[in-house]
């Protein structure tokens, strides 16, 4: 089965609230029969993804701002035009550094994270009170927090 063409205009799509960031899927696993998905991630200063791993590859391309990305035991300072490929099962995390809100394009293959981010959007609304829900949400979606 082949994927259908997708044309998504900038005003289309739902923004999800994930730990102080906004995530908008450009295509989901449903669009690509699970082959891949892509999204935009806003990364405000001091916000980001905690250290975690999952059994799929994930790539990031910085469109705006400065972002610190941890990959295993190394930390990288990323700016506009920088790219990182995180192979499956490698621990990674990122955090916004600049006063200007960061923006990254993210790509994952095979597609897995949409349900994870949707559940966080729906269930982790009050921080820090709701953070205790994260390990169980992660477990359901094959995301391990370190």
C-alpha positions in Angstrom: 0.0 0.0 0.0 1.4 3.4 -0.9 1.0 6.7 1.0 -1.3 9.4 -0.1 -0.1 12.8 -1.0 -0.3 15.4 1.8 -0.6 19.1 1.4 -0.9 20.9 4.8 -1.1 24.6 4.8 0.4 26.5 7.8 -2.9 27.2 9.4 -4.0 23.6 9.3 -3.3 21.0 11.9 -3.7 20.8 15.7 -1.0 22.0 18.1 -0.5 19.7 21.1 0.8 21.1 24.4 3.6 18.8 25.6 5.5 19.8 28.7 5.5 23.5 27.8 6.2 23.0 24.2 3.8 23.0 21.2 4.0 20.1 18.8 2.2 20.0 15.4 2.2 16.9 13.3 2.7 17.5 9.6 2.0 13.8 9.0 1.2 10.9 11.3 1.6 7.2 11.2 -1.9 7.0 9.9 -0.9 9.1 6.9 2.1 6.9 6.0 1.0 3.5 7.1 3.5 3.6 10.0 6.6 4.2 7.9 7.4 7.7 9.3 5.9 10.8 10.8 7.1 14.5 10.9 6.3 17.4 13.2 7.2 20.9 14.3 8.3 21.4 17.9 8.5 24.8 19.6 11.2 24.9 22.2 10.8 27.8 24.7 13.8 28.8 26.8 14.1 26.3 29.7 11.7 23.8 28.2 12.3 20.6 26.4 12.2 16.8 26.5 13.7 15.0 29.6 16.3 12.2 29.0 14.5 9.3 27.3 14.9 6.5 24.7 12.6 4.6 22.4 12.9 1.9 19.7 12.7 4.1 16.7 15.0 6.6 15.0 14.4 10.3 15.4 16.0 13.3 13.6 15.9 17.0 14.4 16.6 20.0 12.3 16.8 23.4 14.0 14.7 26.1 12.2 14.9 28.9 14.8 16.7 29.6 18.1 19.4 27.7 20.1 18.8 24.3 21.6 21.0 22.1 23.8 20.7 18.5 22.8 22.0 15.6 24.9 22.8 12.4 23.0 24.0 9.6 25.2 27.0 11.1 27.1 27.6 14.1 24.8 25.9 17.5 24.9 25.7 19.6 21.7 24.8 23.3 21.3 22.6 23.5 18.2 21.5 26.6 16.1 19.7 27.3 12.9 20.6 24.8 10.2 22.0 22.2 12.6 20.8 18.6 12.3 21.0 15.5 14.5 20.0 11.9 13.9 19.3 10.0 17.1 19.3 6.2 16.4 16.8 3.9 18.1 17.4 3.1 21.8 19.9 6.0 22.4 19.2 8.3 25.3 18.5 11.8 24.3 17.1 15.0 25.7 16.9 18.7 24.6 16.3 22.1 26.1 15.7 25.6 24.8 18.6 28.0 25.4 17.7 31.2 23.6 15.3 34.0 24.6 13.8 33.6 21.2 11.5 30.5 21.2 13.3 27.7 19.3 11.6 25.7 16.5 12.7 22.3 15.3 11.5 20.0 12.5 11.4 16.4 13.8 11.1 13.2 11.8 10.7 9.7 13.2 10.9 6.3 11.5 9.0 4.1 11.9 6.2 6.4 13.2 5.3 5.8 16.8 5.1 8.9 18.9 1.8 10.6 17.9 -0.2 8.6 20.4 2.3 9.4 23.1 2.2 13.1 22.5 -1.6 13.1 22.2 -1.9 11.4 25.6 0.5 13.8 27.2 -1.5 16.7 25.7 -4.7 15.2 27.2 -3.5 14.0 30.6 -0.4 16.1 31.7 -2.0 19.5 32.1 -0.8 20.7 35.4 3.0 20.7 35.9 4.5 19.6 38.2 1.5 17.7 39.7 0.8 15.6 36.6 4.4 14.6 35.9 3.9 11.5 37.9 1.8 10.2 35.0 4.7 10.3 32.6 6.3 6.9 33.3 3.0 5.0 32.7 2.3 7.0 29.6 5.8 6.3 28.3 5.5 2.6 29.1 2.3 2.3 27.0 4.1 4.0 24.0 7.5 2.3 24.3 9.2 5.5 25.7 11.6 4.9 28.6 12.6 7.8 30.8 16.1 7.8 32.3 
